[in-house]
Amino acid sequence: MFGWLGKLLRVNLTDRRISEENIPPEVLRQFMGGKGLGTYYLYREVPRLADPLGPKNRFYLVTGPAQGTRIPIAGRCTAVSKSPLTGLYIDSGAGGYLGPELKRAGFDMLVIEGKSEQPVWLDISSDDTLIRDAKHLWGKTTHETELALRKEDKKRGVLAIGPAGERLVRFACLTHNYFRTFGRGGLGAVLGGKGLKAIAVRGHLESISTPDPDQEKALSKLLINRSRAAREKGHNLHLHGTPWLVWRSNNNGMFPTRNFQTTHFEHHLKLSPDYLEGVFAQNRRRQPCERCPISCSWVITKTFPWAPQEVTGAVAVPEYETLGLLGGNLGIADTEAVIQANHLCNILGLDTISTGNVIGLLMELAQRGELPENYQKESVRFSNSQGVIQLISKIALREGLGDALAEGTMRFASRIGPQAAALAIHVKGLEFPAWDPRGKLGLGLSYATAAAGASHLRGWPITGEPPKISASSVLPSLVEQQDLKILKDSLIICHFTHSINPVLENKDCANIYNIVTGESSTEESVRRIAARTWLLARLFNIREYDEAPRYYDKLPTRFMEEPVPSGPAKGLTAFVSRQDFEECLTELFQLRGCDKNGYPTETAIKDLGLEKLYLEFGS
Ligand code: SF4
């Protein structure tokens, strides 16, 4: 077998059973790896109505066929589970080197099930797997935990939860390599619910075999050259990292501002690369994932008074999503405060996107005078950066008002009432990324139909148009891009390969897949793998639904009914009309093999080879 190892490691924390299992080759061919493979096992193994925080939920840490080979831009890993935030499907990815390390330890995938009564950590190496006592780590930050575990072996790949995950904050994240997070959907709380503080992986395999090393070498060279070409042409991602998107998003009227009340932040330049690079010119360095020629991430190597316990010698430059949600969305133009807020979220183990949304909702309610009395004393107003920093710690520790916010935007809003629910910015319970759909034609459909909820990584239609016309014309491109995202998350290749020159498309994914595995796929056949995965994630959710699936594929009221009041997207809603949204949704369902209510059709289930699985585990 090439590319894959055909093996998974299963750890049951209830009875401490550790076993290795073969992954059937036909399953690998049907689902490729990463997101696809994790979705397959999640659908089979996590029963309907399982408590996401309980022992019946499972956590899948999955690699793809590209991990551990010499292919660049593949230092990533995917995690799949049932989300404590949405009660539905979630997958989330992170860079660093954990994925390749798991592969070097001899596994395509790690499955965690059950629940330990005492805090434990998992020590995985090529020779052995041990469940070890973590009492001394419980209560520590993610950075302290990683440092402690890497003291024994600094090359270990460590995945850790922080105090937020321990307290089951519904949007707690997982941190790896200090600055990389599996951010979305509360995966940190899934591990917290299992009493698992950390996973450490150390592999000793040299590299994963591919059928033709010369071809593998040639492909690696090609990808590196395409990446160099983009940097030489001055691609902003290569030069500045994701903060450059502040310019793009603000110019296109998509930058979240004050709980998405508008989409153009008057102080956005304070959050832009010019400013960040000017202030920290002498104190920054790149922090790439394994074998990545793009190297988009940066850290600041300066000691700040608010990071006295800093253990890594650096703090992260916030990524674009964080600048949007903890910056513009909270009306904050104080750059250092956003860096501090980001750092706090990282070490306490909170998703910055959800954190920025739930605090944004609180601030808007305070602005409107609609906050219940019991929350008023601890509330904060837009632009109050120090108040936000205090609130982040309270959320992670579930103290006072922080306890209510730790439940996430959807639940916090429903505690308050319909006036709050109308201002809550989420899909299916997952808070919005920093891209307002009122600035881009058809983007709202990507958010509305994603199994995970509102994520920016589920496919964008290729268009420069704002939503001034029907979104119908961009639907084929949306489907193509949805497939591309799934393939990248299944292979696994970084999404930022859209920034190399020329960009990486579905046909390139087929080519990479063939070179690492020896398969002879076509663009069409790999897109069938993507379509299969898309439909299976939807089927997982349908088992959990009380209503027809269409009911859940919707956008927040604000994006449908409130035209943007200022900036480049002034006057726009996410669709020209509600009717256009509904018609496009039906059309998208057809393109994805669903009926008008959003149920996958029997024909599509059969055609994609999901019939047996559906009959056995369907509903
Ligand atoms: S582009 Fe950035 S996130 Fe992607 S693999 Fe490279 S360093 Fe990691």
Residues whose N, C-alpha, C, O or C-beta is under 5 A from the ligand:
A	BS01	SF4	I73 G95 Q287 P288 C289 C292 I294 S295 C296 S297 C494 F496
